[in-house]
């Protein structure tokens, strides 16, 4: 049996209504789960970038990539290496008593997070970072009592000065590639 690992795809698409639905339904119809999905505009107003994280084996990843490339709105697909820069955002409400507030503020500072709201019973924290960093922060908050949590989808960029959106050297519709 092939090894299932989490793969991160950066998908450049035309910025048109319905593209997100077409991409996500293509993956859903094949019975696969998207662990994380983030979509937003790029530096080019006519293009958006989708960042998809999926736990699949290499064969399934190749099948999904080939199917995505058949969609007219998909301009380019890159599987990001593990060295890519990956970030998420969380907002979390943590139970805070007068006795624990200073401990929580110290934890928040150590992680480079920010307290964005404070009441007598709760500190609301904003934190950005790699998925591993945010998981570690949430582990430290757990004993205090997490009251509410919202987490963005993963966004990621490959390292170096190669740009996925550089269209100057492209004359035809790109095929699926793996980033180097």
C-alpha positions as CSV (number, residue, x, y, z in Angstrom):
1,X,0.0,0.0,0.0
2,X,1.3,3.5,-0.9
3,X,2.2,5.9,1.9
4,X,-0.3,8.6,2.6
5,X,1.3,12.0,3.4
6,X,0.1,15.5,3.4
7,X,0.8,17.3,0.1
8,X,0.5,21.1,-0.4
9,X,-0.6,22.2,-3.9
10,X,-0.4,25.8,-5.0
11,X,-2.9,26.2,-7.8
12,X,-3.0,29.4,-9.9
13,X,-6.5,29.9,-11.3
14,X,-8.4,32.5,-13.3
15,X,-10.2,34.9,-10.9
16,X,-13.7,34.1,-12.0
17,X,-16.9,33.1,-10.1
18,X,-17.4,29.4,-9.6
19,X,-13.7,28.3,-9.9
20,X,-13.5,27.4,-6.2
21,X,-16.6,25.2,-6.5
22,X,-15.3,23.4,-9.6
23,X,-11.9,22.7,-8.0
24,X,-13.3,21.5,-4.6
25,X,-16.1,19.4,-6.2
26,X,-13.6,17.7,-8.5
27,X,-11.6,16.5,-5.5
28,X,-14.8,15.7,-3.5
29,X,-16.3,13.6,-6.3
30,X,-13.3,11.4,-6.2
31,X,-13.8,10.7,-2.5
32,X,-10.8,12.7,-1.2
33,X,-10.7,15.2,1.7
34,X,-9.2,18.7,1.5
35,X,-7.5,19.2,4.9
36,X,-7.0,22.9,4.3
37,X,-8.0,25.4,1.6
38,X,-7.2,29.0,1.2
39,X,-8.0,31.2,-1.8
40,X,-7.1,34.8,-2.5
41,X,-6.1,37.2,-5.2
42,X,-2.5,37.4,-6.4
43,X,-0.5,40.4,-7.6
44,X,-2.4,40.0,-10.9
45,X,-6.0,41.0,-10.5
46,X,-7.2,38.4,-13.1
47,X,-5.6,35.5,-11.1
48,X,-6.2,33.9,-7.7
49,X,-4.1,31.4,-5.9
50,X,-5.5,28.3,-4.1
51,X,-3.5,26.6,-1.5
52,X,-4.7,23.0,-0.9
53,X,-3.4,20.6,1.7
54,X,-4.5,17.0,1.2
55,X,-3.4,13.7,2.8
56,X,-3.1,11.3,-0.1
57,X,-0.6,9.0,-1.6
58,X,1.5,10.0,-4.6
59,X,-0.6,8.1,-7.1
60,X,-3.8,9.8,-6.0
61,X,-2.0,13.2,-6.0
62,X,-0.9,12.6,-9.6
63,X,-4.5,11.7,-10.5
64,X,-5.9,14.8,-8.8
65,X,-3.3,17.0,-10.5
66,X,-4.1,15.6,-13.9
67,X,-7.8,16.2,-13.4
68,X,-7.2,19.8,-12.1
69,X,-5.1,20.5,-15.2
70,X,-8.1,19.7,-17.4
71,X,-10.1,22.6,-15.9
72,X,-9.9,25.5,-18.3
73,X,-9.6,28.0,-15.4
74,X,-6.5,26.3,-13.9
75,X,-3.4,28.0,-15.1
76,X,-0.7,26.3,-13.2
77,X,-0.2,23.7,-10.4
78,X,2.9,23.4,-8.2
79,X,3.4,20.9,-5.4
80,X,5.3,22.8,-2.8
81,X,8.3,21.2,-1.2
82,X,8.4,20.6,2.6
83,X,10.8,23.6,2.8
84,X,8.1,26.0,1.6
85,X,7.1,28.8,3.8
86,X,3.7,27.8,5.4
87,X,1.6,30.0,7.6
88,X,-1.8,29.9,9.2
89,X,-3.7,32.4,11.4
90,X,-5.7,31.5,14.5
91,X,-7.9,33.5,16.8
92,X,-8.4,31.8,20.1
93,X,-10.3,32.6,23.3
94,X,-8.6,31.3,26.3
95,X,-10.0,31.2,29.8
96,X,-8.1,33.7,32.0
97,X,-8.4,34.3,35.7
98,X,-6.6,37.0,37.6
99,X,-4.2,34.2,38.8
100,X,-3.4,32.9,35.3
101,X,-3.5,36.1,33.2
102,X,0.2,36.9,33.6
103,X,1.2,33.3,32.7
104,X,-0.9,33.5,29.5
105,X,0.6,36.9,28.6
106,X,4.0,35.4,28.9
107,X,3.1,32.4,26.6
108,X,1.6,34.9,24.1
109,X,4.8,36.9,24.1
110,X,7.0,33.8,23.7
111,X,5.1,32.8,20.6
112,X,5.1,36.3,19.0
113,X,1.3,36.4,19.3
114,X,-1.0,39.3,20.3
115,X,-3.7,39.7,22.9
116,X,-6.4,41.4,20.8
117,X,-9.2,41.4,23.4
118,X,-9.3,41.0,27.2
119,X,-12.3,40.6,29.5
120,X,-12.5,39.5,33.1
121,X,-12.7,35.9,32.1
122,X,-11.2,35.6,28.6
123,X,-8.1,36.6,26.6
124,X,-8.6,36.6,22.8
125,X,-5.3,35.8,21.1
126,X,-4.2,36.3,17.5
127,X,-1.3,34.2,16.3
128,X,0.3,33.5,12.9
129,X,2.9,30.9,12.1
130,X,3.6,27.4,10.8
131,X,1.1,24.7,11.6
132,X,3.5,23.1,14.0
133,X,4.1,26.4,15.9
134,X,0.3,27.0,16.2
135,X,-0.3,23.5,17.4
136,X,2.4,24.0,20.1
137,X,0.7,27.2,21.2
138,X,-2.7,25.5,21.4
139,X,-1.2,22.7,23.5
140,X,0.1,25.3,26.0
141,X,-3.3,27.0,26.1
142,X,-5.2,23.7,26.6
143,X,-4.8,23.4,30.4
144,X,-6.2,27.0,30.8
145,X,-9.3,26.2,28.8
146,X,-9.8,27.0,25.2
147,X,-13.3,28.6,24.9
148,X,-13.4,29.2,21.2
149,X,-11.1,28.7,18.2
150,X,-11.1,29.8,14.6
151,X,-8.3,28.9,12.2
152,X,-7.6,30.1,8.7
153,X,-6.5,27.8,5.9
154,X,-2.9,27.2,5.1
155,X,-1.1,29.7,2.8
156,X,2.3,28.8,1.4
157,X,5.0,30.0,-1.0
158,X,8.0,28.2,-2.3
159,X,11.4,29.5,-1.3
160,X,13.7,31.5,-3.5
161,X,13.0,34.0,-6.3
162,X,11.1,31.8,-8.7
163,X,7.6,33.2,-9.1
164,X,4.6,31.0,-9.9
165,X,2.8,34.0,-11.4
166,X,5.6,35.1,-13.7
167,X,4.0,34.8,-17.1
168,X,6.8,36.4,-19.2
169,X,8.3,33.2,-20.4
170,X,5.1,31.2,-20.9
171,X,3.5,30.8,-24.3
172,X,1.3,27.8,-23.7
173,X,-0.9,26.4,-20.9
174,X,1.5,24.8,-18.3
175,X,1.3,21.2,-17.3
176,X,1.5,20.0,-13.7
177,X,5.0,20.3,-12.3
178,X,6.7,19.7,-9.0
179,X,8.6,22.6,-7.5
180,X,12.3,22.3,-7.0
